C-alpha cells in the first residue's frame, strides 16, 4: 500500500512539473520502483509548484467553483474532489470563516455574496498570486474577449505594458465580466473612498470610464449609475497595479489616500533621522514614496493584505543579514507608518517590507553621509581580473563601497592573489582568480561586517557632537 501511494504521488508530481515547466521527463520511474529526479533546479520554480497545489487544493477548488457558481450540491462537490462529506464540510467551515473576515459569505444557493469588491479582488489575488503559471481558468470566449478589450481599450491609453501586466489585466477583465453577467455589481461607496468624482478625474481616466461604459451599454436593465460604478472600480484597481503615471494617480485619488502617502513620507523622514541622525533629502523621500504609492493604495484596497503568505516574495530572514542597514531602516519605517495610520505593523511588514527594502537600496543618496567600505583589489599584472571585480562590486545595490588598487592606511579589505602577513589592520582575502561564488559570499559578508562596524562607530561619534 505504501509503495502504491509513493508511486502514484510521484506520477502526479511528474504531471504537475510537466504542466509548469513543459519538461516531460522531470521525474522518471524506472524498473517499476526506482524514482529518478532529473529536472534542473534552475528550471523548476518550487514556489510555482507550491502555489499550484494551493490553487488545486480542496479549499482552492471550492472558492473557484463558488466564484463561477458551479456548485449545485455540497455532496456532489465532495464526490468531485474525492473527499468524504464530513471532510468537505470541515473545509467549507474554514473557507466560510476566512471569507467572513473580509465581508464575504456563502449563500444557501452556493454563491459568494456580500462585499462584491473583495470577492473580485480576492479572485484576482488567487489568479495572480496563487496561480503559478497565471493560466486563465475562464472559458475560451471570455479569454478572447478579455484579450480584445485590453488590446483595444487599455493598451492605447497605457502604452507598452509588461507581459505580467497584460496577464493581470486580462484576469481583471475576465473576473469583472464573470461577475457582471451574473448581475453582481459593486457599490459606489467603496470606490468613492479612494477615487474622486468622475468629473474631477484625469482626462485618461475619464476616457477609459467612457469606453468601458460603452462596452456595457447593450446590457439590459442596467442603470447608468451602476455602469459608472463598475467602470470606476476598474480604474481604481488599475491604479493599485501601478498602471498609470504618478501624476495621474495624484489627480485621481481622494485626499484620504494622499494623506496615507503623507504619513508614509513622514515615516521615512522620522526613521531616517533616527537611524542616520540627519535630515533626509526631500527629493529622495518623494522619489521613494512615488515608487511605492500604488502599493500603499493596494494595501488599503485589497483584502487579506496582512496575511503571512505575502512574505513569499522575499525571505526576510535571508535578506536582513545581507542588507542590514536597508532592513533596519525599512523595519523602522513600517513601525512609524503603523503608528501614524493605526494599521498593525506586522500586516505592513508582510505586505510591504521586501519592496521597501529593495526601493531604498536603489537610492544611493540614502547612504551618502555614512562611511564607505574601502576595498583594495590588487592582482599584480592581472588588470582584467581587477576590472571585472570592480565592476561587480560597484554595481551592488545597498552597499557604499570605494575601490582602489593601492594598499593604504584606509584599506578595510584587501582582495589579492599574494600571501599577506598576519595581524594587519585590514582583512585580507586571498583569491586565485576572479573568485568563486563561495568567495564572493565571504566577501559580501565581510563588507557587511565592516560596514556595520564603521557605521556604528560613526553614529556613536555623531551622538556626542
Residue pairs with C-beta under 8 A, 6 or more apart in sequence:
3 33
6 35
7 29
7 33
10 27
10 29
10 35
11 29
13 27
14 26
14 27
14 28
14 29
16 49
16 52
16 53
17 23
17 26
17 27
17 39
17 44
17 49
18 24
18 26
19 52
19 133
20 44
20 45
20 48
20 49
20 52
20 132
20 133
21 39
21 43
21 44
21 45
23 39
23 43
25 38
26 37
26 38
26 39
26 44
27 35
27 36
27 37
27 38
27 39
28 35
28 36
28 38
29 35
29 36
30 36
45 132
47 132
47 312
48 132
48 133
49 132
50 132
51 129
51 130
51 131
51 132
51 312
52 131
52 132
52 133
54 60
54 130
55 64
55 126
55 130
55 131
55 132
58 81
58 83
58 87
58 88
58 91
59 91
59 94
59 95
60 126
60 130
61 81
62 71
62 77
62 81
62 91
62 92
62 95
63 95
63 122
63 123
63 126
64 126
64 137
65 71
65 77
66 106
66 110
66 111
66 112
67 112
67 119
67 123
67 178
68 137
68 178
69 110
69 111
69 182
71 77
71 110
72 110
74 85
74 88
74 89
74 92
74 110
75 85
77 88
78 84
78 85
78 87
78 88
81 88
83 91
92 106
95 106
96 105
96 106
99 105
99 106
99 112
99 114
99 122
101 303
101 304
102 115
102 118
102 122
102 303
102 304
103 114
103 115
103 118
104 112
104 113
104 114
104 115
104 118
104 119
104 122
105 112
105 113
105 114
106 112
106 113
107 113
112 119
113 184
115 190
115 303
116 179
116 184
116 185
116 186
116 187
117 186
117 187
117 190
117 191
117 233
118 303
119 179
119 184
120 175
120 176
120 179
120 186
121 237
121 301
121 302
121 303
122 303
122 304
123 175
124 168
124 171
124 172
124 175
124 237
125 302
125 303
125 304
127 134
127 136
127 137
127 171
127 175
128 134
128 167
128 168
128 171
129 309
134 164
134 167
134 171
136 143
136 146
136 170
136 171
136 174
138 146
138 174
138 178
142 174
142 177
142 178
143 170
143 174
145 173
145 174
145 177
146 169
146 170
146 171
146 173
146 174
146 177
147 170
149 173
149 215
150 166
150 169
150 170
150 173
153 208
153 211
153 212
153 215
154 161
154 169
154 208
154 238
154 243
155 161
155 166
157 204
157 207
157 208
158 243
158 244
161 169
161 243
165 241
165 243
168 241
169 238
169 241
169 243
172 234
172 237
172 238
176 230
176 234
180 216
180 219
180 230
185 226
185 229
185 230
186 229
186 230
186 233
187 229
188 225
188 229
188 232
190 233
191 229
191 232
191 233
191 236
192 254
193 254
193 256
194 236
194 239
194 253
194 254
194 256
194 257
194 297
194 300
194 301
195 201
195 232
195 235
195 236
195 239
195 252
195 253
195 254
196 251
196 252
196 253
196 254
198 206
198 209
198 228
198 232
199 206
200 251
201 209
201 235
201 251
201 252
202 244
202 247
202 248
202 251
202 252
204 244
204 248
205 235
205 244
205 248
205 251
205 252
208 231
208 234
208 235
209 228
209 231
209 232
209 235
212 230
212 231
212 234
213 224
213 227
213 228
213 231
216 222
216 227
216 230
216 231
217 227
219 227
235 252
236 301
237 301
238 244
239 249
239 252
239 253
239 294
239 297
240 294
240 297
240 298
240 301
240 302
241 294
241 298
242 294
242 295
244 252
246 290
246 293
249 293
249 294
249 297
250 258
253 297
257 297
257 300
260 296
260 297
260 300
260 341
261 289
261 293
261 296
263 337
263 340
263 341
264 289
264 292
264 296
264 333
264 337
265 285
265 286
265 289
266 336
266 340
267 333
267 334
267 336
267 337
267 340
268 280
268 285
268 288
268 289
268 333
269 279
269 280
269 285
270 332
270 336
271 329
271 332
271 333
271 335
271 336
272 278
272 279
272 280
272 285
272 329
272 366
273 279
273 280
274 332
275 325
275 328
275 329
275 332
276 369
276 370
276 459
277 459
277 462
277 463
278 369
280 366
281 365
284 363
284 365
284 366
287 363
288 359
288 360
288 363
291 359
292 352
292 355
292 356
292 359
295 351
295 352
295 355
296 352
298 305
299 305
299 343
299 348
299 351
299 352
305 347
305 350
305 351
306 344
306 346
306 347
306 348
306 350
306 351
307 350
308 350
309 350
310 350
310 351
311 350
311 354
313 354
313 355
314 354
314 357
314 358
316 327
316 349
316 353
316 354
319 327
319 354
319 357
320 327
321 445
321 448
322 444
322 448
323 357
323 361
323 398
324 448
324 451
324 452
325 367
325 370
325 398
325 451
325 452
325 455
326 357
326 360
326 361
326 398
327 357
329 360
329 366
330 353
330 356
330 357
330 360
331 349
331 353
333 356
334 345
334 348
334 349
334 352
334 353
334 356
335 345
337 343
337 345
337 348
338 344
338 345
338 348
358 397
360 366
360 398
361 397
361 398
362 397
364 400
367 400
370 400
370 454
370 455
370 458
371 400
371 454
371 455
371 458
372 400
372 401
372 402
373 399
373 400
373 401
373 402
373 412
373 413
373 447
373 450
373 451
373 454
374 402
374 404
374 410
374 411
374 412
374 413
375 393
375 401
375 402
375 403
375 404
375 411
375 412
375 413
375 414
375 415
375 447
376 403
376 404
376 405
376 406
376 407
376 408
376 411
376 413
376 414
376 415
376 416
376 426
377 386
377 389
377 390
377 403
377 404
377 405
377 415
377 416
378 386
378 405
378 406
378 407
378 414
378 415
378 416
378 418
379 385
379 386
379 416
379 417
379 431
380 417
380 418
382 417
385 433
385 434
386 405
388 434
389 415
389 434
389 435
390 403
392 440
393 399
393 401
393 403
394 401
394 403
396 444
399 447
399 451
400 451
401 447
404 411
407 414
407 426
409 425
411 426
412 426
412 427
412 450
412 454
413 426
413 427
413 428
413 429
413 443
413 446
413 447
413 450
414 420
414 424
414 426
414 427
414 428
414 429
415 429
415 431
415 435
415 443
416 428
416 429
416 430
416 431
417 430
417 431
417 432
417 433
418 430
419 430
420 428
420 430
427 446
427 450
429 439
429 442
429 443
429 446
431 439
435 443
